[in-house]
Amino acid sequence: MARIGTSGHDGALIAALLGGASVEDAARLAGLSLRTAYRRLADPTFRDTLAEAKQARLARVVEVMVRSGGGTTMTQEARLSRDRAPG
């Protein structure tokens, strides 16, 4: 069995899966047979690599949301506070 990362296919398979492709579509996009894609997914090292990639992607998404949404949240809080103030 080939080691993770020894071919360019593993990175392509991971990227396609992270992009939401089905295993069948991800295999096709990565230039792999469906059987090989499932063999990769059965490999604990590959699964760990995929899980790490998912976690890194999630962290980036959260970071972008926090950076872009922080001002919006503060604006909404200010509006709510203003609306609640006795008048």
C-alpha positions as CSV (number, residue, x, y, z in Angstrom):
1,M,0.0,0.0,0.0
2,A,1.3,3.5,-0.9
3,R,2.1,5.8,1.9
4,I,0.1,9.0,2.4
5,G,1.5,11.8,0.4
6,T,3.6,9.7,-1.9
7,S,1.4,10.5,-4.8
8,G,-0.3,13.7,-5.7
9,H,-3.6,11.9,-5.5
10,D,-4.0,12.0,-1.7
11,G,-4.0,15.8,-1.6
12,A,-6.4,16.0,-4.5
13,L,-8.7,13.4,-2.8
14,I,-8.6,15.4,0.4
15,A,-9.3,18.7,-1.3
16,A,-12.3,17.2,-3.2
17,L,-13.7,15.7,0.0
18,L,-13.3,19.0,1.8
19,G,-15.1,20.7,-1.0
20,G,-18.1,18.5,-0.4
21,A,-17.7,16.0,-3.2
22,S,-19.0,12.5,-2.8
23,V,-16.4,9.8,-2.5
24,E,-17.2,8.8,-6.1
25,D,-16.8,12.3,-7.4
26,A,-13.7,13.0,-5.2
27,A,-12.1,9.8,-6.6
28,R,-12.8,10.9,-10.2
29,L,-11.4,14.4,-9.5
30,A,-8.3,13.0,-7.9
31,G,-7.7,10.5,-10.7
32,L,-8.3,7.5,-8.6
33,S,-10.6,4.5,-8.9
34,L,-13.4,4.4,-6.4
35,R,-12.0,1.3,-4.8
36,T,-8.7,3.1,-4.2
37,A,-10.5,6.1,-2.7
38,Y,-12.3,3.8,-0.3
39,R,-9.0,2.0,0.5
40,R,-7.5,5.4,1.3
41,L,-10.5,6.2,3.5
42,A,-10.0,2.9,5.4
43,D,-6.4,3.8,6.1
44,P,-6.1,5.3,9.6
45,T,-3.2,7.7,8.6
46,F,-5.2,9.0,5.7
47,R,-8.3,9.5,7.9
48,D,-6.2,11.4,10.5
49,T,-4.8,13.6,7.7
50,L,-8.4,14.2,6.4
51,A,-9.6,15.0,9.9
52,E,-6.7,17.5,10.5
53,A,-7.5,19.1,7.2
54,K,-11.2,19.4,8.1
55,Q,-10.2,20.9,11.5
56,A,-7.9,23.4,9.9
57,R,-10.5,24.4,7.4
58,L,-13.1,24.9,10.2
59,A,-10.6,27.0,12.1
60,R,-10.1,29.3,9.1
61,V,-13.9,29.6,8.5
62,V,-14.4,30.5,12.2
63,E,-11.6,33.0,12.0
64,V,-13.1,34.7,9.0
65,M,-16.5,34.8,10.6
66,V,-15.2,36.3,13.8
67,R,-13.2,38.9,11.9
68,S,-16.0,39.9,9.6
69,G,-18.9,39.5,12.0
70,G,-17.3,41.2,15.0
71,G,-18.3,44.7,14.0
72,T,-21.8,43.5,13.0
73,T,-22.3,41.9,16.4
74,M,-21.2,45.0,18.2
75,T,-23.5,47.2,16.0
76,Q,-26.4,44.9,16.8
77,E,-25.7,45.0,20.5
78,A,-25.5,48.8,20.4
79,R,-28.9,48.9,18.7
80,L,-30.5,46.6,21.2
81,S,-29.1,48.6,24.1
82,R,-30.4,51.8,22.6
83,D,-33.8,50.2,22.0
84,R,-34.0,49.1,25.6
85,A,-32.9,52.4,27.1
86,P,-35.7,54.2,29.0
87,G,-36.8,57.1,27.0
